[in-house]
Structure formats: structure tokens, C-alpha cells
């Protein structure tokens, strides 16, 4: 199912997506790929990555980013603190764009605005946790103007309505698994606040504790929005 004929999102699983942009750029969002337990084998090899987007520093969103970045040398957009951490691990600082909430960054012809998320952001490093700034969501505007809201890991919060007002988009990527993020009930409120007609669910089914599923959210939102029923490997 195509949300936009020129942009394709492939669900690697959990919170990780591979995107083919309108101008053919290869984009990787929240890179947990090779070690992702639900990722299809054919998606575990990343031979090309032009742009890497990182919402926050938890292992299940950044764990494979260093290896992929060293091999494919993408432009990386993330928050300032994660950018500094990536640089400390030997990633080329000229390829890292570390911004912060409210800022819009143009990278590889794509505009990325960092927005608020209700979540934590510690980075697992050498057996401990180091400060990773604050978790972010992303508003991503592709070269053809097609724009999506990629919430990252978050709970529902009232200013989702403000994000929707300031950034016009028709599609929202939302976590629905529960436990570490909002589940279907709270995600239904997020759909209402965002006013979107199409919802792409994520961050569910990876582990038993992430028990929320798309059909539960669809039942809660009724005919107000279409919730895509997806599995890892699907392209939307």
C-alpha cells in the first residue's frame, strides 16, 4: 500500500525503518537492524545509507548505527548529545548534524524537524548509561513535499496538536506496543490530537511485553483514521 507513490517505507521491525525518498535517497530511521530479533534476513544487510535519522539513544534504536555509519558513511541527523557521542566513537564529525527540538535541518534534500517526545534517552555504553540528551520525534518532509510525523518512542502528550498545527502532514508513525511507550488506548488519543487520517503503527510485537496491536487501535479510532496492519518486511 503506497502512502505516496514516490516515497516507500519498509518496516525492518520494532522502531526501525528503511526509506526510499522521492529522489532515490536511502534513509534509515532508528538503526536496530542486524541485531533486531524480528528483522527479516533480507533486510539485515545495509549496503547503502545516504541519511540516518536517530530519535533517541536507547539500544533498540541506535544499537547498529555505529557499524552501519562506519561502513556506509551517511549524513546523520539526531540531537546534539547523541551527535557528540557518535563523534566520540570515531564517526566523521562533518557527517553528523546534531540539532535540537524546534530546529529544522536540511540534509540530502530532505527537511527534518526535531520535535518533542515523552520518553527517556540514556545511551548504553561500556556497561553503563551515558547522557543522550532528550528523546525526539521527527517531522520529515521529503523532496516532493510529502511530509510525515515520525513520533519515535513516546507517550501521548497534548502538544501533539501543536506539532500537527505547525507541520502539515497526513500520516503519523506511532508506537502502540505499550510498557515502554503508549499502548493502543493512549495512541488513540494521539490520533485524535494529531488529526491524521492514516496511522502507521510500530514498536509492537517485538517482545511479549509489547502486546498492543494494530487491530486494537483501529477499533478504538473507528472510521476517523485508517491504521495499517503491518508486519516486518512490509512496504508502505
Protein Blocks (a to p, Z undefined) as FASTA:
>chain_A
ZZbfkbccddfbhjbccdddfkopacdehiafklmmkbcfklmpcfbdfbdcdfbfcfkl
mmmmmmmmmmnopacdddfklmmmmmmnopafklpccddehiacdeehiacddddddddf
ddceehiacdebjadddddddfkopacddebjadddfklmmmmmmpccfbdcddfkgmjl
ccfklmmmmmmmnopabdcdehehkamklmbcfklmmmmnmmmbccddddehiaZZ
